[in-house]
Amino acid sequence: MDKKRFYSKKAGAHPLKTQLAVTPEGLIAHQSATVPGKMHDAMLLRRSRLGRGLPQGVRLIGDKGYTGMGKVYPEREVVTPTKRPKGKDHTDDERDFNKQVAKVRIVVENAFLAG
């Protein structure tokens, strides 16, 4: 095995990554192939072709790693939390928005734990 290919400086280990798409009820609708953990979330999204297989009108909600997802799927409604500007804090509205996104996304995190 090529250890360098799987090593992530950010994680300081050799993690693996899988992408899930989950219904609001928590059912797994899509699971990507497992890839080296250092692969960027947006690259995994492009490779998985997830957005092309979903019906029109389905909203894509991702974590901060999926910021820019709207560029990959411009025809879809895409929601990601706002990133904190360098050297500044979130506004109250941004903080509230991120909390609302987290309340929806917890279903995905629970699907990972249940899997």
N, CA, C and O atoms as a printed pandas DataFrame, in Angstrom:
     atom_number atom_name residue_name chain_id  residue_number  x_coord  y_coord  z_coord
0              1         N          MET        A               1    0.847   -1.180    0.000
1              2        CA          MET        A               1    0.000    0.000    0.000
2              3         C          MET        A               1    0.891    1.241    0.000
3              4         O          MET        A               1    1.915    1.278    0.682
4              5         N          ASP        A               2    0.494    2.249   -0.766
5              6        CA          ASP        A               2    1.221    3.506   -0.842
6              7         C          ASP        A               2    0.770    4.398    0.313
7              8         O          ASP        A               2   -0.251    5.079    0.214
8              9         N          LYS        A               3    1.533    4.394    1.411
9             10        CA          LYS        A               3    1.137    5.123    2.620
10            11         C          LYS        A               3    1.019    6.620    2.391
11            12         O          LYS        A               3    0.151    7.261    2.984
12            13         N          LYS        A               4    1.871    7.197    1.543
13            14        CA          LYS        A               4    1.804    8.632    1.296
14            15         C          LYS        A               4    0.464    9.031    0.697
15            16         O          LYS        A               4   -0.056   10.109    0.985
16            17         N          ARG        A               5   -0.082    8.176   -0.121
17            18        CA          ARG        A               5   -1.352    8.474   -0.783
18            19         C          ARG        A               5   -2.482    8.641    0.232
19            20         O          ARG        A               5   -3.422    9.397   -0.018
20            21         N          PHE        A               6   -2.408    7.956    1.362
21            22        CA          PHE        A               6   -3.479    7.983    2.349
22            23         C          PHE        A               6   -3.208    8.918    3.522
23            24         O          PHE        A               6   -4.108    9.153    4.329
24            25         N          TYR        A               7   -2.009    9.451    3.640
25            26        CA          TYR        A               7   -1.670   10.265    4.806
26            27         C          TYR        A               7   -2.286   11.657    4.708
27            28         O          TYR        A               7   -2.194   12.315    3.672
28            29         N          SER        A               8   -2.906   12.095    5.784
29            30        CA          SER        A               8   -3.484   13.431    5.865
30            31         C          SER        A               8   -2.705   14.242    6.890
31            32         O          SER        A               8   -2.681   13.892    8.070
32            33         N          LYS        A               9   -2.066   15.326    6.449
33            34        CA          LYS        A               9   -1.347   16.183    7.390
34            35         C          LYS        A               9   -2.313   16.798    8.390
35            36         O          LYS        A               9   -1.988   16.930    9.570
36            37         N          LYS        A              10   -3.495   17.172    7.926
37            38        CA          LYS        A              10   -4.486   17.798    8.801
38            39         C          LYS        A              10   -4.882   16.863    9.947
39            40         O          LYS        A              10   -4.955   17.291   11.099
40            41         N          ALA        A              11   -5.135   15.604    9.638
41            42        CA          ALA        A              11   -5.551   14.639   10.655
42            43         C          ALA        A              11   -4.353   14.021   11.383
43            44         O          ALA        A              11   -4.495   13.489   12.484
44            45         N          GLY        A              12   -3.180   14.098   10.760
45            46        CA          GLY        A              12   -1.999   13.500   11.359
46            47         C          GLY        A              12   -2.073   11.983   11.392
47            48         O          GLY        A              12   -1.492   11.343   12.268
48            49         N          ALA        A              13   -2.791   11.414   10.433
49            50        CA          ALA        A              13   -2.994    9.961   10.397
50            51         C          ALA        A              13   -3.306    9.545    8.962
51            52         O          ALA        A              13   -3.143   10.325    8.023
52            53         N          HIS        A              14   -3.754    8.314    8.813
53            54        CA          HIS        A              14   -4.116    7.757    7.509
54            55         C          HIS        A              14   -5.623    7.479    7.470
55            56         O          HIS        A              14   -6.023    6.321    7.352
56            57         N          PRO        A              15   -6.464    8.511    7.567
57            58        CA          PRO        A              15   -7.910    8.288    7.626
58            59         C          PRO        A              15   -8.500    7.940    6.260
59            60         O          PRO        A              15   -7.879    8.150    5.219
60            61         N          LEU        A              16   -9.686    7.415    6.300
61            62        CA          LEU        A              16  -10.471    7.160    5.098
62            63         C          LEU        A              16  -11.716    8.030    5.173
63            64         O          LEU        A              16  -12.131    8.442    6.256
64            65         N          LYS        A              17  -12.307    8.308    4.022
65            66        CA          LYS        A              17  -13.457    9.201    3.958
66            67         C          LYS        A              17  -14.545    8.568    3.105
67            68         O          LYS        A              17  -14.263    7.952    2.077
68            69         N          THR        A              18  -15.785    8.724    3.540
69            70        CA          THR        A              18  -16.952    8.275    2.788
70            71         C          THR        A              18  -17.983    9.386    2.836
71            72         O          THR        A              18  -18.150   10.046    3.861
72            73         N          GLN        A              19  -18.660    9.585    1.743
73            74        CA          GLN        A              19  -19.701   10.606    1.652
74            75         C          GLN        A              19  -21.059    9.932    1.716
75            76         O          GLN        A              19  -21.292    8.931    1.038
76            77         N          LEU        A              20  -21.955   10.475    2.527
77            78        CA          LEU        A              20  -23.324    9.968    2.603
78            79         C          LEU        A              20  -24.311   11.048    2.203
79            80         O          LEU        A              20  -24.095   12.231    2.465
80            81         N          ALA        A              21  -25.388   10.633    1.570
81            82        CA          ALA        A              21  -26.558   11.485    1.372
82            83         C          ALA        A              21  -27.679   10.799    2.139
83            84         O          ALA        A              21  -27.921    9.602    1.979
84            85         N          VAL        A              22  -28.353   11.571    2.967
85            86        CA          VAL        A              22  -29.334   11.012    3.881
86            87         C          VAL        A              22  -30.665   11.748    3.719
87            88         O          VAL        A              22  -30.686   12.966    3.542
88            89         N          THR        A              23  -31.764   11.014    3.778
89            90        CA          THR        A              23  -33.085   11.637    3.736
90            91         C          THR        A              23  -33.338   12.336    5.070
91            92         O          THR        A              23  -32.643   12.062    6.048
92            93         N          PRO        A              24  -34.326   13.238    5.122
93            94        CA          PRO        A              24  -34.641   13.892    6.403
94            95         C          PRO        A              24  -35.000   12.901    7.512
95            96         O          PRO        A              24  -34.889   13.225    8.694
96            97         N          GLU        A              25  -35.428   11.702    7.136
97            98        CA          GLU        A              25  -35.777   10.669    8.116
98            99         C          GLU        A              25  -34.560    9.861    8.574
99           100         O          GLU        A              25  -34.670    9.025    9.471
100          101         N          GLY        A              26  -33.409   10.109    7.963
101          102        CA          GLY        A              26  -32.195    9.419    8.366
102          103         C          GLY        A              26  -31.849    8.192    7.540
103          104         O          GLY        A              26  -30.914    7.469    7.882
104          105         N          LEU        A              27  -32.577    7.942    6.464
105          106        CA          LEU        A              27  -32.275    6.799    5.600
106          107         C          LEU        A              27  -31.149    7.161    4.642
107          108         O          LEU        A              27  -31.160    8.239    4.046
108          109         N          ILE        A              28  -30.187    6.275    4.493
109          110        CA          ILE        A              28  -29.066    6.527    3.589
110          111         C          ILE        A              28  -29.540    6.345    2.153
111          112         O          ILE        A              28  -29.978    5.263    1.761
112          113         N          ALA        A              29  -29.446    7.431    1.369
113          114        CA          ALA        A              29  -29.880    7.411   -0.022
114          115         C          ALA        A              29  -28.708    7.222   -0.979
115          116         O          ALA        A              29  -28.895    6.829   -2.131
116          117         N          HIS        A              30  -27.509    7.500   -0.502
117          118        CA          HIS        A              30  -26.313    7.404   -1.339
118          119         C          HIS        A              30  -25.103    7.222   -0.437
119          120         O          HIS        A              30  -25.013    7.842    0.623
120          121         N          GLN        A              31  -24.175    6.372   -0.857
121          122        CA          GLN        A              31  -22.904    6.228   -0.169
122          123         C          GLN        A              31  -21.825    6.159   -1.227
123          124         O          GLN        A              31  -21.898    5.350   -2.152
124          125         N          SER        A              32  -20.825    7.010   -1.087
125          126        CA          SER        A              32  -19.735    7.023   -2.056
126          127         C          SER        A              32  -18.775    5.878   -1.777
127          128         O          SER        A              32  -18.867    5.189   -0.761
128          129         N          ALA        A              33  -17.862    5.700   -2.704
129          130        CA          ALA        A              33  -16.750    4.792   -2.462
130          131         C          ALA        A              33  -15.893    5.394   -1.351
131          132         O          ALA        A              33  -15.897    6.609   -1.154
132          133         N          THR        A              34  -15.174    4.569   -0.642
133          134        CA          THR        A              34  -14.257    5.048    0.385
134          135         C          THR        A              34  -12.976    5.506   -0.293
135          136         O          THR        A              34  -12.431    4.818   -1.157
136          137         N          VAL        A              35  -12.503    6.685    0.114
137          138        CA          VAL        A              35  -11.329    7.287   -0.511
138          139         C          VAL        A              35  -10.347    7.715    0.575
139          140         O          VAL        A              35  -10.706    7.749    1.752
140          141         N          PRO        A              36   -9.109    8.041    0.193
141          142        CA          PRO        A              36   -8.162    8.552    1.186
142          143         C          PRO        A              36   -8.716    9.808    1.862
143          144         O          PRO        A              36   -9.337   10.645    1.208
144          145         N          GLY        A              37   -8.493    9.936    3.152
145          146        CA          GLY        A              37   -9.042   11.042    3.922
146          147         C          GLY        A              37   -8.553   12.412    3.512
147          148         O          GLY        A              37   -9.197   13.415    3.817
148          149         N          LYS        A              38   -7.414   12.473    2.818
149          150        CA          LYS        A              38   -6.914   13.779    2.423
150          151         C          LYS        A              38   -7.632   14.337    1.196
151          152         O          LYS        A              38   -7.412   15.492    0.832
152          153         N          MET        A              39   -8.482   13.543    0.555
153          154        CA          MET        A              39   -9.241   14.050   -0.592
154          155         C          MET        A              39  -10.243   15.099   -0.107
155          156         O          MET        A              39  -10.960   14.875    0.868
156          157         N          HIS        A              40  -10.288   16.234   -0.787
157          158        CA          HIS        A              40  -11.195   17.312   -0.414
158          159         C          HIS        A              40  -12.646   16.864   -0.635
159          160         O          HIS        A              40  -12.943   16.123   -1.572
160          161         N          ASP        A              41  -13.536   17.328    0.243
161          162        CA          ASP        A              41  -14.951   16.962    0.150
162          163         C          ASP        A              41  -15.537   17.319   -1.214
163          164         O          ASP        A              41  -16.313   16.543   -1.772
164          165         N          ALA        A              42  -15.179   18.474   -1.753
165          166        CA          ALA        A              42  -15.716   18.893   -3.049
166          167         C          ALA        A              42  -15.264   17.950   -4.163
167          168         O          ALA        A              42  -16.034   17.670   -5.082
168          169         N          MET        A              43  -14.025   17.458   -4.094
169          170        CA          MET        A              43  -13.537   16.514   -5.103
170          171         C          MET        A              43  -14.292   15.197   -5.003
171          172         O          MET        A              43  -14.652   14.605   -6.021
172          173         N          LEU        A              44  -14.531   14.739   -3.784
173          174        CA          LEU        A              44  -15.302   13.515   -3.595
174          175         C          LEU        A              44  -16.716   13.693   -4.139
175          176         O          LEU        A              44  -17.269   12.781   -4.755
176          177         N          LEU        A              45  -17.292   14.858   -3.912
177          178        CA          LEU        A              45  -18.629   15.141   -4.428
178          179         C          LEU        A              45  -18.656   15.072   -5.948
179          180         O          LEU        A              45  -19.558   14.473   -6.532
180          181         N          ARG        A              46  -17.667   15.685   -6.583
181          182        CA          ARG        A              46  -17.606   15.635   -8.051
182          183         C          ARG        A              46  -17.480   14.194   -8.546
183          184         O          ARG        A              46  -18.181   13.785   -9.471
184          185         N          ARG        A              47  -16.587   13.434   -7.926
185          186        CA          ARG        A              47  -16.366   12.053   -8.355
186          187         C          ARG        A              47  -17.581   11.168   -8.133
187          188         O          ARG        A              47  -17.837   10.254   -8.916
188          189         N          SER        A              48  -18.331   11.437   -7.068
189          190        CA          SER        A              48  -19.475   10.575   -6.751
190          191         C          SER        A              48  -20.657   10.800   -7.687
191          192         O          SER        A              48  -21.505    9.921   -7.841
192          193         N          ARG        A              49  -20.715   11.973   -8.310
193          194        CA          ARG        A              49  -21.827   12.343   -9.198
194          195         C          ARG        A              49  -23.173   12.298   -8.473
195          196         O          ARG        A              49  -24.216   12.081   -9.090
196          197         N          LEU        A              50  -23.133   12.502   -7.183
197          198        CA          LEU        A              50  -24.336   12.456   -6.356
198          199         C          LEU        A              50  -25.438   13.355   -6.886
199          200         O          LEU        A              50  -26.577   12.912   -7.032
200          201         N          GLY        A              51  -25.123   14.601   -7.173
201          202        CA          GLY        A              51  -26.132   15.576   -7.582
202          203         C          GLY        A              51  -26.829   15.231   -8.877
203          204         O          GLY        A              51  -27.968   15.643   -9.097
204          205         N          ARG        A              52  -26.167   14.486   -9.735
205          206        CA          ARG        A              52  -26.784   14.134  -11.015
206          207         C          ARG        A              52  -27.832   13.032  -10.867
207          208         O          ARG        A              52  -28.704   12.891  -11.724
208          209         N          GLY        A              53  -27.758   12.257   -9.797
209          210        CA          GLY        A              53  -28.687   11.151   -9.629
210          211         C          GLY        A              53  -29.906   11.476   -8.783
211          212         O          GLY        A              53  -30.791   10.639   -8.609
212          213         N          LEU        A              54  -29.949   12.696   -8.256
213          214        CA          LEU        A              54  -31.070   13.076   -7.395
214          215         C          LEU        A              54  -32.170   13.765   -8.192
215          216         O          LEU        A              54  -31.887   14.453   -9.172
216          217         N          PRO        A              55  -33.414   13.586   -7.780
217          218        CA          PRO        A              55  -34.519   14.266   -8.470
218          219         C          PRO        A              55  -34.391   15.786   -8.351
219          220         O          PRO        A              55  -33.790   16.296   -7.405
220          221         N          GLN        A              56  -34.960   16.497   -9.315
221          222        CA          GLN        A              56  -34.977   17.959   -9.256
222          223         C          GLN        A              56  -35.707   18.412   -8.004
223          224         O          GLN        A              56  -36.644   17.755   -7.550
224          225         N          GLY        A              57  -35.282   19.522   -7.454
225          226        CA          GLY        A              57  -35.931   20.064   -6.270
226          227         C          GLY        A              57  -35.351   19.587   -4.958
227          228         O          GLY        A              57  -35.709   20.106   -3.900
228          229         N          VAL        A              58  -34.447   18.593   -5.003
229          230        CA          VAL        A              58  -33.819   18.109   -3.781
230          231         C          VAL        A              58  -32.723   19.094   -3.388
231          232         O          VAL        A              58  -31.841   19.407   -4.188
232          233         N          ARG        A              59  -32.786   19.569   -2.175
233          234        CA          ARG        A              59  -31.808   20.535   -1.653
234          235         C          ARG        A              59  -30.591   19.778   -1.148
235          236         O          ARG        A              59  -30.724   18.748   -0.487
236          237         N          LEU        A              60  -29.406   20.288   -1.459
237          238        CA          LEU        A              60  -28.158   19.704   -0.966
238          239         C          LEU        A              60  -27.675   20.531    0.220
239          240         O          LEU        A              60  -27.475   21.740    0.098
240          241         N          ILE        A              61  -27.488   19.883    1.360
241          242        CA          ILE        A              61  -27.022   20.556    2.568
242          243         C          ILE        A              61  -25.739   19.868    3.004
243          244         O          ILE        A              61  -25.718   18.655    3.212
244          245         N          GLY        A              62  -24.678   20.637    3.140
245          246        CA          GLY        A              62  -23.395   20.066    3.509
246          247         C          GLY        A              62  -22.751   20.811    4.651
247          248         O          GLY        A              62  -23.236   21.855    5.088
248          249         N          ASP        A              63  -21.636   20.255    5.136
249          250        CA          ASP        A              63  -20.881   20.952    6.177
250          251         C          ASP        A              63  -19.946   21.963    5.509
251          252         O          ASP        A              63  -20.014   22.160    4.296
252          253         N          LYS        A              64  -19.080   22.599    6.286
253          254        CA          LYS        A              64  -18.206   23.638    5.745
254          255         C          LYS        A              64  -17.260   23.109    4.676
255          256         O          LYS        A              64  -16.779   23.875    3.841
256          257         N          GLY        A              65  -16.990   21.819    4.693
257          258        CA          GLY        A              65  -16.139   21.217    3.666
258          259         C          GLY        A              65  -16.765   21.247    2.286
259          260         O          GLY        A              65  -16.077   21.049    1.285
260          261         N          TYR        A              66  -18.060   21.492    2.225
261          262        CA          TYR        A              66  -18.770   21.537    0.949
262          263         C          TYR        A              66  -19.059   22.963    0.494
263          264         O          TYR        A              66  -19.852   23.169   -0.426
264          265         N          THR        A              67  -18.423   23.952    1.129
265          266        CA          THR        A              67  -18.565   25.326    0.673
266          267         C          THR        A              67  -18.120   25.387   -0.784
267          268         O          THR        A              67  -17.060   24.861   -1.124
268          269         N          GLY        A              68  -18.891   26.003   -1.627
269          270        CA          GLY        A              68  -18.594   26.039   -3.049
270          271         C          GLY        A              68  -19.305   24.943   -3.822
271          272         O          GLY        A              68  -19.130   24.830   -5.035
272          273         N          MET        A              69  -20.111   24.126   -3.134
273          274        CA          MET        A              69  -20.833   23.031   -3.772
274          275         C          MET        A              69  -21.775   23.561   -4.862
275          276         O          MET        A              69  -22.054   22.864   -5.838
276          277         N          GLY        A              70  -22.256   24.778   -4.695
277          278        CA          GLY        A              70  -23.138   25.374   -5.697
278          279         C          GLY        A              70  -22.462   25.545   -7.042
279          280         O          GLY        A              70  -23.134   25.590   -8.073
280          281         N          LYS        A              71  -21.126   25.641   -7.046
281          282        CA          LYS        A              71  -20.393   25.740   -8.311
282          283         C          LYS        A              71  -20.377   24.394   -9.026
283          284         O          LYS        A              71  -20.343   24.337  -10.256
284          285         N          VAL        A              72  -20.403   23.315   -8.251
285          286        CA          VAL        A              72  -20.419   21.974   -8.839
286          287         C          VAL        A              72  -21.808   21.667   -9.402
287          288         O          VAL        A              72  -21.938   21.071  -10.471
288          289         N          TYR        A              73  -22.839   22.082   -8.669
289          290        CA          TYR        A              73  -24.225   21.843   -9.066
290          291         C          TYR        A              73  -24.997   23.156   -9.078
291          292         O          TYR        A              73  -25.821   23.390   -8.194
292          293         N          PRO        A              74  -24.746   24.025  -10.068
293          294        CA          PRO        A              74  -25.387   25.341  -10.079
294          295         C          PRO        A              74  -26.913   25.288  -10.236
295          296         O          PRO        A              74  -27.602   26.255   -9.910
296          297         N          GLU        A              75  -27.430   24.184  -10.726
297          298        CA          GLU        A              75  -28.877   24.062  -10.930
298          299         C          GLU        A              75  -29.618   23.657   -9.655
299          300         O          GLU        A              75  -30.846   23.569   -9.662
300          301         N          ARG        A              76  -28.904   23.413   -8.579
301          302        CA          ARG        A              76  -29.506   22.951   -7.329
302          303         C          ARG        A              76  -29.422   24.010   -6.242
303          304         O          ARG        A              76  -28.547   24.876   -6.258
304          305         N          GLU        A              77  -30.353   23.921   -5.296
305          306        CA          GLU        A              77  -30.263   24.753   -4.105
306          307         C          GLU        A              77  -29.261   24.093   -3.172
307          308         O          GLU        A              77  -29.412   22.926   -2.811
308          309         N          VAL        A              78  -28.248   24.839   -2.787
309          310        CA          VAL        A              78  -27.166   24.314   -1.961
310          311         C          VAL        A              78  -27.070   25.153   -0.690
311          312         O          VAL        A              78  -27.080   26.382   -0.748
312          313         N          VAL        A              79  -26.979   24.482    0.460
313          314        CA          VAL        A              79  -26.878   25.175    1.744
314          315         C          VAL        A              79  -25.669   24.628    2.496
315          316         O          VAL        A              79  -25.537   23.419    2.687
316          317         N          THR        A              80  -24.794   25.530    2.917
317          318        CA          THR        A              80  -23.669   25.172    3.786
318          319         C          THR        A              80  -23.541   26.250    4.857
319          320         O          THR        A              80  -23.951   27.390    4.639
320          321         N          PRO        A              81  -22.977   25.901    6.010
321          322        CA          PRO        A              81  -22.779   26.917    7.042
322          323         C          PRO        A              81  -21.814   27.990    6.555
323          324         O          PRO        A              81  -20.981   27.741    5.683
324          325         N          THR        A              82  -21.932   29.171    7.121
325          326        CA          THR        A              82  -21.005   30.235    6.762
326          327         C          THR        A              82  -19.692   30.043    7.505
327          328         O          THR        A              82  -19.671   29.629    8.664
328          329         N          LYS        A              83  -18.614   30.347    6.829
329          330        CA          LYS        A              83  -17.301   30.286    7.472
330          331         C          LYS        A              83  -17.038   31.619    8.165
331          332         O          LYS        A              83  -17.468   32.671    7.691
332          333         N          ARG        A              84  -16.346   31.568    9.263
333          334        CA          ARG        A              84  -16.000   32.782   10.001
334          335         C          ARG        A              84  -14.915   33.521    9.233
335          336         O          ARG        A              84  -13.893   32.930    8.884
336          337         N          PRO        A              85  -15.124   34.803    8.965
337          338        CA          PRO        A              85  -14.086   35.573    8.274
338          339         C          PRO        A              85  -12.810   35.639    9.118
339          340         O          PRO        A              85  -12.879   35.697   10.346
340          341         N          LYS        A              86  -11.660   35.629    8.469
341          342        CA          LYS        A              86  -10.385   35.675    9.191
342          343         C          LYS        A              86  -10.328   36.918   10.083
343          344         O          LYS        A              86  -10.590   38.037    9.642
344          345         N          GLY        A              87   -9.984   36.686   11.327
345          346        CA          GLY        A              87   -9.825   37.780   12.263
346          347         C          GLY        A              87  -11.112   38.406   12.753
347          348         O          GLY        A              87  -11.074   39.415   13.458
348          349         N          LYS        A              88  -12.254   37.832   12.398
349          350        CA          LYS        A              88  -13.541   38.394   12.805
350          351         C          LYS        A              88  -14.410   37.291   13.399
351          352         O          LYS        A              88  -14.103   36.105   13.273
352          353         N          ASP        A              89  -15.487   37.695   14.040
353          354        CA          ASP        A              89  -16.466   36.750   14.556
354          355         C          ASP        A              89  -17.669   36.717   13.627
355          356         O          ASP        A              89  -17.888   37.629   12.830
356          357         N          HIS        A              90  -18.447   35.637   13.748
357          358        CA          HIS        A              90  -19.723   35.585   13.030
358          359         C          HIS        A              90  -20.655   36.651   13.579
359          360         O          HIS        A              90  -20.586   37.007   14.756
360          361         N          THR        A              91  -21.521   37.152   12.721
361          362        CA          THR        A              91  -22.593   38.018   13.201
362          363         C          THR        A              91  -23.629   37.134   13.885
363          364         O          THR        A              91  -23.589   35.912   13.744
364          365         N          ASP        A              92  -24.547   37.733   14.615
365          366        CA          ASP        A              92  -25.613   36.955   15.261
366          367         C          ASP        A              92  -26.435   36.205   14.219
367          368         O          ASP        A              92  -26.813   35.056   14.447
368          369         N          ASP        A              93  -26.719   36.836   13.076
369          370        CA          ASP        A              93  -27.491   36.179   12.019
370          371         C          ASP        A              93  -26.737   34.973   11.451
371          372         O          ASP        A              93  -27.339   33.927   11.210
372          373         N          GLU        A              94  -25.436   35.110   11.239
373          374        CA          GLU        A              94  -24.638   33.988   10.730
374          375         C          GLU        A              94  -24.609   32.845   11.739
375          376         O          GLU        A              94  -24.712   31.677   11.365
376          377         N          ARG        A              95  -24.471   33.184   13.009
377          378        CA          ARG        A              95  -24.459   32.174   14.068
378          379         C          ARG        A              95  -25.801   31.434   14.100
379          380         O          ARG        A              95  -25.830   30.208   14.206
380          381         N          ASP        A              96  -26.904   32.171   14.009
381          382        CA          ASP        A              96  -28.235   31.562   13.994
382          383         C          ASP        A              96  -28.424   30.672   12.762
383          384         O          ASP        A              96  -28.978   29.577   12.857
384          385         N          PHE        A              97  -27.954   31.156   11.603
385          386        CA          PHE        A              97  -28.046   30.367   10.377
386          387         C          PHE        A              97  -27.284   29.056   10.530
387          388         O          PHE        A              97  -27.803   27.993   10.188
388          389         N          ASN        A              98  -26.065   29.124   11.037
389          390        CA          ASN        A              98  -25.250   27.915   11.209
390          391         C          ASN        A              98  -25.903   26.928   12.170
391          392         O          ASN        A              98  -25.804   25.717   11.975
392          393         N          LYS        A              99  -26.568   27.436   13.203
393          394        CA          LYS        A              99  -27.278   26.548   14.136
394          395         C          LYS        A              99  -28.424   25.835   13.427
395          396         O          LYS        A              99  -28.668   24.652   13.665
396          397         N          GLN        A             100  -29.125   26.555   12.559
397          398        CA          GLN        A             100  -30.231   25.933   11.817
398          399         C          GLN        A             100  -29.709   24.848   10.867
399          400         O          GLN        A             100  -30.312   23.781   10.751
400          401         N          VAL        A             101  -28.599   25.119   10.196
401          402        CA          VAL        A             101  -27.992   24.116    9.307
402          403         C          VAL        A             101  -27.576   22.894   10.129
403          404         O          VAL        A             101  -27.798   21.761    9.702
404          405         N          ALA        A             102  -26.981   23.111   11.290
405          406        CA          ALA        A             102  -26.530   22.008   12.147
406          407         C          ALA        A             102  -27.712   21.150   12.600
407          408         O          ALA        A             102  -27.583   19.929   12.696
408          409         N          LYS        A             103  -28.856   21.768   12.876
409          410        CA          LYS        A             103  -30.038   21.009   13.295
410          411         C          LYS        A             103  -30.517   20.067   12.199
411          412         O          LYS        A             103  -31.021   18.980   12.483
412          413         N          VAL        A             104  -30.361   20.481   10.959
413          414        CA          VAL        A             104  -30.749   19.623    9.829
414          415         C          VAL        A             104  -29.685   18.555    9.598
415          416         O          VAL        A             104  -30.012   17.391    9.366
416          417         N          ARG        A             105  -28.422   18.944    9.661
417          418        CA          ARG        A             105  -27.314   18.037    9.360
418          419         C          ARG        A             105  -27.086   16.961   10.415
419          420         O          ARG        A             105  -26.425   15.964   10.128
420          421         N          ILE        A             106  -27.602   17.129   11.606
421          422        CA          ILE        A             106  -27.369   16.125   12.655
422          423         C          ILE        A             106  -27.871   14.749   12.218
423          424         O          ILE        A             106  -27.367   13.726   12.682
424          425         N          VAL        A             107  -28.857   14.725   11.331
425          426        CA          VAL        A             107  -29.372   13.459   10.814
426          427         C          VAL        A             107  -28.270   12.705   10.074
427          428         O          VAL        A             107  -28.178   11.481   10.167
428          429         N          VAL        A             108  -27.437   13.437    9.343
429          430        CA          VAL        A             108  -26.327   12.816    8.615
430          431         C          VAL        A             108  -25.305   12.270    9.599
431          432         O          VAL        A             108  -24.855   11.132    9.467
432          433         N          GLU        A             109  -24.943   13.072   10.575
433          434        CA          GLU        A             109  -23.957   12.631   11.558
434          435         C          GLU        A             109  -24.448   11.389   12.297
435          436         O          GLU        A             109  -23.665   10.481   12.575
436          437         N          ASN        A             110  -25.725   11.347   12.612
437          438        CA          ASN        A             110  -26.292   10.167   13.279
438          439         C          ASN        A             110  -26.260    8.947   12.366
439          440         O          ASN        A             110  -26.079    7.825   12.838
440          441         N          ALA        A             111  -26.432    9.157   11.070
441          442        CA          ALA        A             111  -26.366    8.026   10.120
442          443         C          ALA        A             111  -24.964    7.440   10.099
443          444         O          ALA        A             111  -24.804    6.224    9.995
444          445         N          PHE        A             112  -23.934    8.298   10.197
445          446        CA          PHE        A             112  -22.560    7.793   10.260
446          447         C          PHE        A             112  -22.354    6.961   11.524
447          448         O          PHE        A             112  -21.718    5.908   11.481
448          449         N          LEU        A             113  -22.887    7.430   12.639
449          450        CA          LEU        A             113  -22.729    6.715   13.900
450          451         C          LEU        A             113  -23.472    5.388   13.892
451          452         O          LEU        A             113  -22.996    4.401   14.452
452          453         N          ALA        A             114  -24.644    5.363   13.255
453          454        CA          ALA        A             114  -25.461    4.151   13.240
454          455         C          ALA        A             114  -24.887    3.110   12.269
455          456         O          ALA        A             114  -25.090    1.908   12.437
456          457         N          GLY        A             115  -24.158    3.604   11.239
457          458        CA          GLY        A             115  -23.645    2.714   10.207
458          459         C          GLY        A             115  -22.624    1.814   10.727
459          460         O          GLY        A             115  -22.086    0.995    9.982
